[in-house]
Amino acid sequence: MASASEILVIDPNPDRSPSRPAVASAGPRVVVVRADPGELDELATGARFAMARHPDGRIEERGDAAVLGELDVGTRLFVDGWRSRADDKPDRLGDGLSWDSPGFEPPDLPPA
């Protein structure tokens, strides 16, 4: 199952960036939005740096990559993890469902 396309944006300018719902963030400087790789140029226009992962796993970058060296350790780990994450993952029963969805229990609760 292929995951939805995402673009990671560093230092977005809310006045210049197209509005997209965030799917993840790391502090105030890094946000991941759901968008197709073809939207990278548009999203990078309103940010200091942006990266898109293509379906073939290739990462495309726009902007000032020097910003990566300015990030704190935790934020940099988030960015590195996002960059190295596999785009495809195996289908799993209940993938994306909350723990209390019918038919599922949290792993720390014993069966009834």
DAZIBEL-V636688 format. One record per residue. N is the residue number from 1. RES is the residue in one letter. PHI is phi as a letter, one per 40 degrees, with the letter a starting at -180 (NA if undefined). PSI is psi as a letter, one per 30 degrees, with the letter a starting at -180 (* if undefined). BURIAL is + if it has 9 or more other ideal C-beta (glycine too) atoms within 8 Angstrom, else -. Layout:
n=<N,N>
res=<RES,RES>
phi=<PHI,PHI>
psi=<PSI,PSI>
burial=<BURIAL,BURIAL>
//
This chain:
n=<1,2,3,4,5,6,7,8,9,10,11,12,13,14,15,16,17,18,19,20,21,22,23,24,25,26,27,28,29,30,31,32,33,34,35,36,37,38,39,40,41,42,43,44,45,46,47,48,49,50,51,52,53,54,55,56,57,58,59,60,61,62,63,64,65,66,67,68,69,70,71,72,73,74,75,76,77,78,79,80,81,82,83,84,85,86,87,88,89,90,91,92,93,94,95,96,97,98,99,100,101,102,103,104,105,106,107,108,109,110,111,112>
res=<M,A,S,A,S,E,I,L,V,I,D,P,N,P,D,R,S,P,S,R,P,A,V,A,S,A,G,P,R,V,V,V,V,R,A,D,P,G,E,L,D,E,L,A,T,G,A,R,F,A,M,A,R,H,P,D,G,R,I,E,E,R,G,D,A,A,V,L,G,E,L,D,V,G,T,R,L,F,V,D,G,W,R,S,R,A,D,D,K,P,D,R,L,G,D,G,L,S,W,D,S,P,G,F,E,P,P,D,L,P,P,A>
phi=<NA,c,c,c,c,b,b,c,b,b,f,c,c,c,c,b,c,c,c,b,c,c,b,a,a,b,g,c,c,b,b,b,b,c,a,c,d,c,c,d,d,c,c,c,d,b,a,c,a,a,b,b,b,c,d,c,g,c,b,b,b,b,h,c,c,c,c,c,c,c,c,c,d,c,c,c,c,d,c,c,c,c,c,c,c,c,c,b,b,c,c,b,d,g,d,g,c,c,c,c,c,d,g,b,b,c,c,c,c,c,c,c>
psi=<k,k,l,k,k,l,k,k,k,k,h,k,j,f,f,f,k,k,k,k,k,k,f,l,l,j,a,f,f,k,k,k,l,j,l,l,f,f,g,e,e,e,e,f,e,g,l,e,k,k,k,k,k,l,f,g,f,k,k,k,l,k,a,j,f,f,f,e,f,f,k,l,e,e,e,e,e,e,e,e,e,e,e,f,k,k,e,k,l,l,k,k,k,g,k,f,l,l,e,g,k,k,f,k,l,k,f,f,k,l,k,*>
burial=<-,-,-,-,+,+,+,+,+,+,+,+,-,-,-,-,+,-,-,+,-,-,-,-,-,+,-,-,-,+,+,+,+,-,+,-,+,-,+,+,-,-,+,+,-,+,+,-,+,+,+,+,+,+,-,-,-,-,+,+,-,+,+,-,-,-,+,+,-,-,+,-,-,-,+,+,-,+,+,-,-,+,+,-,-,-,-,-,-,-,-,-,-,-,-,-,-,-,-,-,-,-,-,-,-,-,-,-,-,-,-,->
//
